[in-house]
Amino acid sequence: MSNRPNIVLIVDDQHRGDCLGIAGHPDVKTPYLDSLAMRGTLFENAYSACPTCIPARAALMTGMAQENHKRVGYRDGVAWDYEHTLAGELSKAGYYTQCVGKMHVSPLRNLLGFHHIELHDGYLHHNRYANVPYYESQKVADDYLYWLKEEKGISCDVTDTGLECNSWVARPWMYEEQTHPTNWVVNRSLDFLRRRDRSKPFFLMTSFVRPHPPFDAPNYYFDLYRHKELQPPHIGDWVDTETYKRWGRVFDSSEGIADPELVREAQIGYYACITHMDHQIGRLIQALIEEGVYYNTVILFVSDHGELLGDHHMCRKTRPYQGSIKVPFILSGPEHLVGPGGRREQKLVELRDIMPTLLDFADAPIPDSVDGESVRNCKEKEWRKVLHGEHSGGHMGNHYLVSEQYKYIWYTQSGKEQFFDLEKDPYELHNLIVDENYQTHITAFREEMIKTLKDRPEGYVQEGKLQKGCEERTIL
């Protein structure tokens, strides 16, 4: 058992799939993530099927599609009660398991199969309200916030910068860099390496809140981007400009940012958070080398979903566009474990594939409840040709189907459809839904959507056609 590989799962929050140096981004610098990719495989078609924190993490932790883990929208306070979880199965297989950082489950201290958790969930509105039980208050249950108060004073909080946890407003961290939550997550991960049970292989989940807002990296990282000419957001010719003009001065609006200078500030802050986290990942890599375990460790890096960051005059996530649903996905390690380095893979992968992949490396049984597939040796397997994704949310409520080349979108309340040729138009600038040259493809995707949704309890399919205006659910 002792010669089985160690496993490190690095998860960050709200990281666009294109925001990696190795992915060709013209502005973002990620030297350590690029290094991980060069020691393994960068999956260039990785998606989040339900792109907000809670449902995305349900897929990651259970290996299930959203129809089976039942979370098809964002909803706090619903207990997580799954028979099989990634950490639980690895624990049963003899791994010593720990999570440091973000879990975003309910109740807050739900172990979800880990032996131990050191928790920081960012700012959670639901667990800040006065009517939650004392032990469910973030100020009590969140280890980082508890530590920060001991370091800086009882009134200290992550909100001291004045930034809100879903806002596009940006400014540097106001305390010493060592107190930033990104640093804390790595500090505590290194402490796990120090005190682990060395007779067992380990599973460490290092889970960052950033680059999810607030965009508050230390000032050094803002300086890296302040004087650069940044690539502007991508704006499709189909975009509704009136909505963002109306709502674009609301600090946490999902409808975009009205002031061009503040768009640039949001980009600077977002990229700063990514590079700050990347450098801290460098600390973790160096610690694994010093511990003598780096060359027997599988590292998987992924994000729960993306960030629109002004694309199509939109911010945050939930929507079915590439900035929101496409995520970085890097499988890294020594060649004898993960194969030759520097590879790029085009097959469609999703968060549900993480649990079976890591169980595969651990030589642990994969439960029948798992819908995902191990990406290990994926070239040798039959693989999904189309991925179904969705998110409830009123006028934003949507379903999408994506292949390596095409994407079909259906909005549940308006019935609006969109179709993109991602091979020719990777930034989704042109909606092809009425283009005569694509009608055969559009019909095939629409029929596939009808087939996918025909048994859904919301009633999305009636008399063989998509039915708009049905009441949405967040939990099936």
Secondary structure, 3 states (H helix, E strand, C coil): CCCCCEEEEEEEECCCCCCCCCCCCCCCCCHHHHHHHHCEEEECCEECCCCCHHHHHHHHHHCCCHHHHCECCCCCCCCCCCCCCHHHHHHHCCCEEEEEECCCCCCCCCCCCCCEEEECCCCCHHHCCCCCCHHHCHHHHCHHHHHHHHHHCCCCCHHHHCCCCCCCCECCCCCCHHHCHHHHHHHHHHHHHHHCCCCCCEEEEEEEEEECCCECCCHHHHHHHHCCCCCCCCCCCCCCHHHHHHHCCCCCCCCCCCCHHHHHHHHHHHHHHHHHHHHHHHHHHHHHHHCCCHHHEEEEEEECCCCCCCHHHCCCCCCCCHHHHECCEEEECCHHHHCCCCEEECCCEEHHHHHHHHHHHCCCCCCCCCCCCCCCCHHHCCCCCCEEEEECCHHHCEEEEECCCEEEEEECCCCCEEEEECCCCCCCCCCCCCCHHHHHHHHHHHHHHHHHHCCCCCCCEECCEECCCCCCCCEC
